[in-house]
Amino acid sequence: EIHSIVDDLSVRLGGVGEEWLTNSESSPKYFEFTPIEMHAITERLRLPEPTAPGEWGNEGLRLPEPTAPDPRMVADLGNTIDFLHRVRALKIRGSKGYVGTSNIVWNSLSYSLHFCKNLLALWISDSDVSRVCGLGSVRQTLRRLVIHYSMNNLKVSELDPI
């Protein structure tokens, strides 16, 4: 599941990410992810695999490339990481209950914000803040932090005063 979620995101962000970032410079707006998407990105980065689909066959032979694909439309994890590195306003919106028909609870997933280097605004909704790693690393750039339905108590160890 992790690979398919991240591949879909990478293709989508490769196609519209640059345009969205350019448009958000003049008219700031939040780009929205779900906790499962952020969790999948975090887990995918932990895997010792290349960021893009390989071009080597099982026997180590180079497979012929029929046509050169548009580099923006390739499922390259680099598209997603580049986007998250440059995005300035991010919204992570979870939900109550389970993800689809699975046994995964939306707000029980952990994820990292370490790769979000330029965040000015972060909005977290219906996603347990205590499971978010890297809040300290985005703290230096954040100007606005909005948290809705995401905390059980006011003491969250990684949330120092901003």
Summary of the structure (lengths in Angstrom):
residues: 162
radius of gyration: 17.3
end to end distance: 35.3
largest distance: 57.0
contacts: 431
relative contact order: 0.16
helix: 37%
strand: 16%
